[in-house]
């Protein structure tokens, strides 16, 4: 079943109003622009420079933080949707403009016989927004979405003439573009490892991202298996090499009910080419493909019903609000309902988690814990004890199980997995559940504690974190700031999000 999409732009008395996908962040900018070309994007930046305005870009708005916030000039990238296969003749590279959604990219890749390497559990974000805020899947082999990037085109201030706008193509020293075209025919090429490692995950603080070149895979399928366990046994499996045994591992934990059936282990593994069902190699009106897609939609009936129908969503909220003491049993039922001995499909069909109404009516805070940071499992035990205490004492709880994802380290300066493998800890709430914002704030405070040292996800709720917290967690932050100063000493691309987290 296709995900439901909510428009992020409305008008009030002829003036623009922007909101994120969950309607938890609203903006009333002075002006809203919708460029269709790189020249129009440069004109937006020129206007901001000339009128001394701040400027930010936004896409479908699937960010729960205030990263897009601006009261000045807001740029809607949704019209920048060109996809160019075989960048410079390389069949594994594809150039994608900033407004292309993850689902749009996957559709194009299907037609080309290619597959995405990593993605989050939702596919309606723009590819640029997802990468700029550090969106990840769960793989110690392939890394987060940002690991796919080989080149970016940034529209920002001209480094030589800061009163003008200019487009730069920024790549690492071994990037795919061999030489720079003349300024009249394309962006100015910069091959610089440190600049590239600064720009890819920079949440719009260095300029407007026009396009990215990403490396994709030849077509492949994934097999997903979901099995029920308990947290004690899961910890032992993690110590015994569970993460190394599979291409991807995701774990859900019920923190409120000790004993059996308190955890769900989800594994993904690539299917050998000679074992891929023939129906999955074909597109169009193919009965085999149709039945495979149908099974993907209905294999977890409880999640299908709760995630795609408003009435069942509101019934669930009512039950959670009226009977907080039953939350452990509710989560146990949700975990049990997801058992699955095996499901095989195209890679992005397996990575996508569905439940569209949940995605539009829920938000979360999410932090990464380095796997080498002491015993990360001890931090998870402390988190579970903290959650259990909040529920037992104050009837304050999450609205869904804890989610764990494991991601390969990265050289990018401001991605949470910089320099180390991490365990991402996802803590979700329904926005209509009682006390949703309260518990999300308290869990941020838990991860601010130096004893646990969680690294916040830029696109999730992170308002309790400060610039001092970020400085303590990112050893290359000053190098990132030097890179930003090369483009934007005047802070044209800053906002309250950047000022709070990386300094004024």
Beta strands, then each sheet from edge to edge (+ up, - down):
strand 1: 9-12
strand 2: 15-19
strand 3: 26-27
strand 4: 31-33
strand 5: 55-58
strand 6: 73-76
strand 7: 83-85
strand 8: 93-97
strand 9: 114-115
strand 10: 149-157
strand 11: 165-171
strand 12: 188-191
strand 13: 208-215
strand 14: 217-218
strand 15: 221-229
strand 16: 248-253
strand 17: 263-270
strand 18: 340-346
strand 19: 362-370
strand 20: 402-407
strand 21: 422-430
strand 22: 455-456
sheet 1: 1+ 2- 3+
sheet 2: 4+ 6+ 5+
sheet 3: 7+ 8- 13+ 10- 11+ 12+
sheet 4: 9+ 14-
sheet 5: 18+ 15- 17+ 16- 20+ 21- 19+ 22-
end
